[in-house]
Amino acid sequence: MRDAALRELICDLARSFYDRGLTGGSSGNISARTEDGGLLATPTGSSFGRLDPARLSRFDASGVHVAGDAPTKEMPLHTAFYDTRGTAGAVVHLHSCHAVALSLLEGADADNWLPPLTPYAVMKLGKVALLPFFMPGDAAMGDAVRALGGKRTAVMLAHHGPVVAGKDVEAACHAIEELEETAKLALLTRGMGARGLTDAQVAGVVDRFSVEWD
């Protein structure tokens, strides 16, 4: 996708998140690969509801910031996904309410945090790793993602928000919405004896849709 079209798409998707209350204020960030191997990223302190395509942060193929406003302080988190997952064409981070709320509850499996309640969460996300609390902007978040060795397309930062990598910016946005909806389902049905997918059903989805599930 050409640079100008990608800029418009990032801003349109970000505005949709903002308008639907999936991330508020100046929270959240998006980055995406450009045709020349560089990156476009949302600027630091910017609102998803008022992004200017011309002011997105631009990086060259060497990772040097070459144009646009100063980038999000979470770039180490983004670059960790690009460096460890060769298929990553975009990374999205939100402060979505239900996902953050679910991250506050005890008893989660840190290696497979999101319960398999529907086939779509399994298909779009695989296993989601729960990472501990980090100070916002801490480069250690990137280190924690690198420590996963590229085995996860999505992580949940406890007390903070989800981060999802996808083949392109639309895929990453669709996947992070699925994460938020699954977290919402988990909270709505918590303590009600809800039945998630069985191990056999999960295995069937994994096999049918070639999902990474190690």
N, C-alpha and C positions, 0 to 999 in steps of 0.2 A: 504494500500500500504506500502511495506517495506521501511525502512528509506532510503536506498541507491537509490531505484527507485524514491522516492519522491524528493530527492535531485536533481537527474538528470532532472526530469520533471520541477521543479521550474526553473532551470537554462535554460532549453530549451525554456520554455514559455517566460522567461524574455528576452532572446536573440532575440526571434521573435518580441517582442514589440520594442526592441532597433533597430533592423534592419529595421523595418518599420516606424521608426520615431515617435512612439507613446509616447516615453519618452526618453529624451536625457541626456548626461553628466552622472552625478551620481545621477540623480533624480529617484524617484519611489521606491517602496518597496513591497515585497510579503511575506506573512507568511502562513503556513499551518499546520494543526493538524497532529501529528504522531500517529502511532498505539498505543503507550503507553500513549496517552493523553497529550504529550508534544507539542512543537512547533518547526518548523524550520522557520527561517526568514532570509531575505537578510541582509547583514551587512551594517553598516553605511558607507557612502561615497563610496559605491561600484557602478560600472557601470553595468547595465543590460546586456551589450554586452560582459562582461568579468568576469562573476561569476565563482567561483571555487566551485563545489559541496561539497568538503571536508571542505571548510571554512565557510559555512553557519552557522549562529548563531543557537545554539541548546538550547532549554529550556526544563526543566523537567515538569512533570504534575503539580507541585506547582508554576510554573512560574519563576523558578530560572534559570538564564543563566548558563549553565553547560559546554558548549564547543563551539568551533568555534570563529570567530571574534566578536567584539563588535556589537550588533544589531543596526538596524535602530533606529534613534531617535524618530521615530513615533510609537514605540511600545505601548504607552498608547492609541493611536487611534485604533490599532489592537485589543488590549485586551478588549477595550470597546465593540467591536462587539462580541467577543467570550463570554464575560460575560453576555451580554443582549440577545443574539440570540443562543439558544441551538443547532440550526441546522447549525451554521457556522462551516465549516471545513477549510476555507481559507479566507484571506482578501488580496485584491490587491489595491494599490494606484499608480496612474500615474499622470504625469504632462502633459496630452495630450492637444494639442493646441486648438482644436475646443471647447472642454468642458470648458477650462479656458476662452476662448474668450466669450462664451455665458454667463459665470458667471459674466462678467463685465458689462453687459447691464442692463439697468433699467427696472422696471416693472415686474419682475419675481415673481411668487408665491412661497414663501419660503417653503411651505409645499409640493408642487407638481411642482418642478422646471423644469423638462424635459417635453417638450410638447409631447403629445401622437400622433406622426406623423405616426407611424407604429405599427402593433400589437406586433412586436418582442420586442420593448422597454418595452411595458406594461408587456409582458410575462416574460421577463428575469429580470426586475428591479422593477416592481411595481412603487409606487411613490418615487421620489428622492427628498430628503430634501436638500435645499440650506442653508448651514451654513455660518456665517459671517467670515471675515478675522481673522486669528490667526497667531501669529508668528510661523514659522516652528519649530516643536518639542515641542510646548507648550502643556502641559498635559491637558489644558482646552479644547482641541479638543476632547479628550476622554470623558471629562465631558459632552460636548455638544451631543455626540453620546449617552451616557448613558441617557441623559434627554429625548431622543426619546422613551425610554422604550422598545427597541427591535422591534419597529414598522416599521423600514426601513432597507432594505438590502443594500441600497446605499445612499450616501450623496455626495454633491458637496461642497468642500471647496472653497469659493469665492477667486479669485485671486491666486489659488493654484492648485487644481486638484481634480478629483473624487476618491472616496473610495468605494469599493464594496465588500460585503461578499457573499460567495456562499457555497454550500454543500461540494465542494471540489475545488482544485486549478484550474482545468480546467473550471468548471462552473463559478467561479468568474472571470476568465480571459475572457471567452466568454461574460459574462454580461457587463464587463467594456468596451469591444470593442463595444458592442451594444450601450452603453451610448455615446461613442465618435462619432460613426456614426450618431446617432440621433442628437447630438449637431451640427454636420457638416451639416446635412439636414436643421436644424433650421436656421443656419446662411445663407446657400445658398438660402433659400426661404424667408428670412425675408423681409418684406415690399412688397412681391409679391402677397399677397392674397392667400397664400397656404392654403389648407383645411386639417386640422388635423382630426383625428378620432372624430366622434360625441360621445356624452356621452353614447348613446345607444350602439354604436360599442365598446367603451371601456368596458362597462358593460358586453357585450357579451364575450369579450376576458377574462375578469376577471373571469366570471362564468365558461367558458369552460376549462380554464387552472388553476383554483383554485389559482388565484393570490391574494396576500395580498394587500388590497386596502382601508384600514381604514384611 
